[in-house]
C-alpha cells in the first residue's frame, strides 16, 4: 500500500474505469496519487492503455473465436492473481 491508501491490486481492479475516465473524482485522485508513488503500477496502466489503443485499431473479426476465448481466459486468470 502506498501513502495514498490504495493497494496495487485495487489499482489493477480500477484500471479500465480509470483509462475510460469513468471514476468519480475522489477515486480518480486516489489512483493518480498511487501512480505517482508506484512505478510498477504506472507501467501497468501504460501497458493496458497501449493494449486498448492497439486492439481498437484491429478490424472487426480480426481475431479468431479461439483467440478471443484464450484472451478472455488469460484476463480472468490474471484478475484472480493466477497469471
Backbone bond lengths (Angstrom), bond angles and torsions (degrees), N, CA, C in turn:
res aa  C-N    CA-C-N  psi(-1)  N-CA   C-N-CA  omega(-1)  CA-C   N-CA-C  phi
1 X - - - 1.447 - - 1.521 108.56 -
2 X 1.311 116.65 140.69 1.451 121.37 176.97 1.520 108.99 -95.68
3 X 1.334 116.19 175.96 1.452 120.52 177.98 1.523 112.31 -61.03
4 X 1.330 118.24 -23.71 1.460 121.83 -180.00 1.523 111.55 -71.66
5 X 1.323 117.11 -15.38 1.452 120.48 175.52 1.508 115.63 99.41
6 X 1.323 118.98 -22.09 1.453 119.87 178.57 1.521 110.12 -82.95
7 X 1.318 115.68 141.84 1.462 120.39 173.13 1.525 107.91 -89.34
8 X 1.305 116.03 159.57 1.463 121.14 -179.24 1.525 111.29 -55.74
9 X 1.319 117.80 -42.33 1.467 120.58 -179.33 1.524 110.91 -61.31
10 X 1.317 117.36 -32.90 1.464 120.11 177.80 1.527 110.64 -68.82
11 X 1.313 117.26 -38.41 1.462 120.47 176.23 1.526 109.56 -63.85
12 X 1.328 117.55 -42.88 1.464 121.39 178.03 1.531 109.87 -58.41
13 X 1.318 116.85 -42.62 1.463 120.80 -179.04 1.530 112.07 -67.97
14 X 1.317 117.50 -26.90 1.467 122.43 -177.28 1.519 113.73 -96.81
15 X 1.325 118.10 -3.76 1.463 120.66 -169.71 1.527 113.08 -59.02
16 X 1.306 119.13 -42.54 1.467 120.19 -178.97 1.524 111.09 -63.59
17 X 1.306 116.58 -46.43 1.469 120.12 178.63 1.524 110.76 -64.63
18 X 1.333 116.81 -35.79 1.464 120.68 178.20 1.523 110.40 -64.50
19 X 1.315 117.08 -49.22 1.469 121.48 -179.15 1.530 110.83 -63.56
20 X 1.324 116.92 -37.01 1.461 121.45 -178.99 1.534 112.75 -83.87
21 X 1.341 116.60 3.83 1.471 122.62 179.74 1.536 111.72 56.72
22 X 1.335 114.93 45.32 1.460 120.98 -178.39 1.532 113.03 -110.08
23 X 1.322 117.70 5.87 1.466 120.69 -179.74 1.522 110.27 -86.54
24 X 1.319 115.01 149.21 1.458 118.44 172.65 1.533 108.29 -66.36
25 X 1.319 117.82 157.24 1.474 120.06 -174.66 1.530 114.52 -55.32
26 X 1.325 118.02 -39.28 1.465 120.53 -178.85 1.529 111.09 -66.30
27 X 1.321 117.40 -45.32 1.461 120.68 -179.76 1.528 110.20 -66.48
28 X 1.327 117.10 -41.50 1.469 120.46 177.70 1.533 110.00 -58.70
29 X 1.327 117.10 -43.84 1.463 121.20 179.04 1.520 110.33 -61.83
30 X 1.339 118.30 -41.45 1.458 121.55 179.91 1.529 111.12 -65.24
31 X 1.336 117.05 -39.53 1.466 120.47 177.06 1.523 109.22 -63.70
32 X 1.325 117.20 -46.35 1.468 120.28 -178.88 1.525 111.89 -64.51
33 X 1.317 117.68 -36.13 1.467 120.55 175.85 1.525 110.34 -64.24
34 X 1.323 116.06 -41.12 1.467 120.02 177.61 1.525 110.03 -62.78
35 X 1.334 116.29 -45.18 1.463 120.47 -178.16 1.525 111.91 -62.34
36 X 1.319 117.37 -33.02 1.464 120.58 177.07 1.526 111.72 -62.66
37 X 1.333 116.56 -30.02 1.455 121.96 -175.14 1.526 114.03 -102.02
38 X 1.325 117.48 -5.74 1.472 120.07 -170.99 1.536 111.11 -131.29
39 X 1.326 117.31 91.17 1.473 119.84 179.40 1.536 114.41 -55.55
40 X 1.338 120.23 -40.45 1.471 118.09 179.53 1.533 112.48 -61.37
41 X 1.312 117.24 -37.72 1.466 119.20 179.00 1.525 110.85 -70.43
42 X 1.331 117.51 -34.90 1.473 120.09 175.85 1.523 109.65 -60.70
43 X 1.328 116.67 -44.47 1.462 121.03 178.70 1.527 109.79 -62.02
44 X 1.329 116.99 -44.79 1.466 121.28 -179.50 1.522 110.68 -59.63
45 X 1.328 117.48 -47.89 1.464 121.18 -179.19 1.529 110.01 -61.04
46 X 1.309 117.47 -42.36 1.462 120.33 179.49 1.524 111.12 -65.75
47 X 1.333 117.41 -38.25 1.468 120.28 177.92 1.527 110.90 -64.60
48 X 1.321 116.67 -41.81 1.467 119.91 178.44 1.524 109.52 -65.27
49 X 1.328 117.06 -43.71 1.465 121.09 179.55 1.543 110.18 -58.85
50 X 1.329 117.18 -45.84 1.469 121.18 179.60 1.522 111.21 -64.83
51 X 1.326 117.08 -38.99 1.466 120.96 178.29 1.521 110.68 -62.74
52 X 1.323 116.73 -45.63 1.467 121.09 179.51 1.526 110.28 -60.76
53 X 1.324 116.45 -44.81 1.464 119.88 179.75 1.530 111.37 -63.17
54 X 1.322 116.52 -43.26 1.462 120.78 -179.36 1.520 111.22 -65.95
55 X 1.314 117.06 -45.94 1.466 120.06 -179.72 1.518 111.52 -66.57
56 X 1.327 116.39 -30.63 1.460 120.23 177.94 1.520 112.56 -65.98
57 X 1.322 117.48 -18.79 1.462 121.83 179.51 1.519 112.55 -89.07
58 X 1.327 117.49 -9.00 1.462 120.21 179.52 1.524 109.62 -73.01
59 X 1.317 116.78 139.07 1.458 118.80 175.79 1.531 110.47 -69.23
60 X 1.313 116.10 152.10 1.465 121.00 178.71 1.522 109.25 -54.88
61 X 1.310 116.26 135.86 1.452 121.56 177.95 1.520 114.53 80.23
62 X 1.330 117.29 9.36 1.464 120.32 -177.96 1.526 112.45 -69.47
63 X 1.314 116.43 -25.92 1.468 120.21 179.48 1.521 109.59 -103.17
64 X 1.317 115.15 140.29 1.458 119.48 177.22 1.531 109.12 -70.09
65 X 1.321 116.42 161.08 1.459 120.70 176.77 1.523 110.70 -58.68
66 X 1.338 116.85 -37.75 1.459 120.77 179.02 1.528 110.44 -64.47
67 X 1.328 117.63 -42.66 1.469 120.97 179.33 1.523 110.41 -62.77
68 X 1.317 116.54 -42.32 1.470 120.51 178.37 1.525 109.82 -62.24
69 X 1.315 117.73 -44.69 1.473 121.66 179.43 1.523 111.11 -61.87
70 X 1.329 116.65 -42.45 1.466 120.01 179.76 1.521 111.57 -66.30
71 X 1.321 117.45 -39.66 1.469 120.37 176.76 1.519 111.30 -64.48
72 X 1.325 116.60 -44.72 1.459 119.93 178.73 1.527 110.86 -60.33
73 X 1.323 117.21 -42.73 1.467 121.17 178.85 1.527 110.72 -63.42
74 X 1.331 117.12 -40.84 1.468 120.70 178.95 1.519 110.83 -64.14
75 X 1.325 118.01 -42.08 1.462 120.65 178.51 1.527 111.34 -65.49
76 X 1.345 116.32 -40.65 1.471 118.36 177.49 1.521 111.07 -62.57
77 X 1.330 116.52 -44.12 1.458 120.81 -179.83 1.514 110.48 -63.04
78 X 1.324 116.91 -42.00 1.464 120.63 179.29 1.521 110.85 -62.50
79 X 1.325 116.39 -43.18 1.463 119.25 -177.67 1.530 111.98 -66.39
80 X 1.342 115.75 -22.05 1.473 120.12 176.91 1.518 110.86 -93.45
81 X 1.335 117.37 2.75 1.455 121.35 176.77 1.509 114.51 80.42
82 X 1.334 117.76 21.41 1.455 120.30 -178.33 1.512 113.00 -104.56
83 X 1.310 118.35 1.05 1.465 119.06 -178.88 1.498 110.44 -98.76
